[in-house]
């Protein structure tokens, strides 16, 4: 019986170590966090893994305590001004973004692939490559099927062509 308990405890400890390896959270005054996210290709994003693709300006960010879920934890809620909606049904000029890691920064512009969470009326970034900062009016996209460096107008055209192609093959 002691042998079974020892084996069980060893397996449990090993499993605990394995599940903790994929995530690194470091609390400090600058609050650096990172996590493992899925990585989708363009076709998967178009076929339901994203609800909105837009160029947005970050108007405001606010640090919010997680409360009962994690009394010590926080997340960021950002107000985004939609500059150019490339894909999706969103019609509001401003939307809210929920982020616990890899946070957007106020007064910066991003190309975002977002998934909508109706229970909280907020968006989240669709995957680990779906938050792209706009630099010198260009974006460097690392998503398989649409990868490349584009001006914002070029990306708009490339993505809409990809949507047509993916939707026509269904």
JOMODA-V411282 format. One record per backbone hydrogen bond with DSSP energy under -0.5 kcal/mol. CO is the residue of the C=O (numbers start at 0). NH is the residue of the N-H. If there is no record, write none. Layout:
co->(CO | CO)
nh->(NH | NH)
This chain:
co->(0 | 1 | 2 | 3 | 4 | 5 | 6 | 7 | 8 | 9 | 10 | 11 | 12 | 13 | 14 | 15 | 16 | 17 | 19 | 23 | 24 | 25 | 31 | 32 | 33 | 37 | 40 | 41 | 42 | 43 | 44 | 44 | 50 | 51 | 52 | 52 | 53 | 53 | 54 | 54 | 55 | 56 | 56 | 57 | 59 | 61 | 63 | 65 | 69 | 72 | 74 | 75 | 76 | 77 | 77 | 78 | 78 | 79 | 79 | 80 | 80 | 83 | 83 | 86 | 92 | 94 | 95 | 96 | 98 | 104 | 107 | 108 | 109 | 109 | 110 | 111 | 111 | 112 | 113 | 113 | 114 | 115 | 116 | 116 | 116 | 121 | 122 | 123 | 126 | 129 | 129 | 130 | 131 | 132 | 134 | 136 | 137 | 138 | 138 | 140 | 141 | 142 | 143 | 147 | 149 | 150 | 151 | 152 | 153 | 154 | 155 | 156 | 157 | 158 | 159 | 160 | 161 | 162 | 163 | 164 | 165 | 166)
nh->(4 | 5 | 6 | 7 | 8 | 9 | 10 | 11 | 12 | 13 | 14 | 15 | 16 | 17 | 18 | 19 | 20 | 20 | 22 | 33 | 26 | 31 | 25 | 101 | 23 | 127 | 44 | 45 | 46 | 48 | 47 | 49 | 88 | 113 | 85 | 86 | 55 | 111 | 82 | 83 | 109 | 58 | 80 | 106 | 78 | 76 | 74 | 68 | 72 | 65 | 63 | 98 | 61 | 79 | 96 | 58 | 59 | 81 | 94 | 56 | 82 | 54 | 85 | 52 | 81 | 79 | 122 | 77 | 75 | 107 | 57 | 133 | 55 | 111 | 131 | 53 | 113 | 125 | 50 | 51 | 123 | 117 | 119 | 120 | 121 | 116 | 97 | 114 | 129 | 112 | 131 | 132 | 110 | 134 | 137 | 151 | 134 | 140 | 149 | 147 | 143 | 145 | 41 | 140 | 138 | 154 | 155 | 156 | 157 | 158 | 159 | 160 | 161 | 162 | 163 | 164 | 165 | 166 | 167 | 168 | 168 | 169)
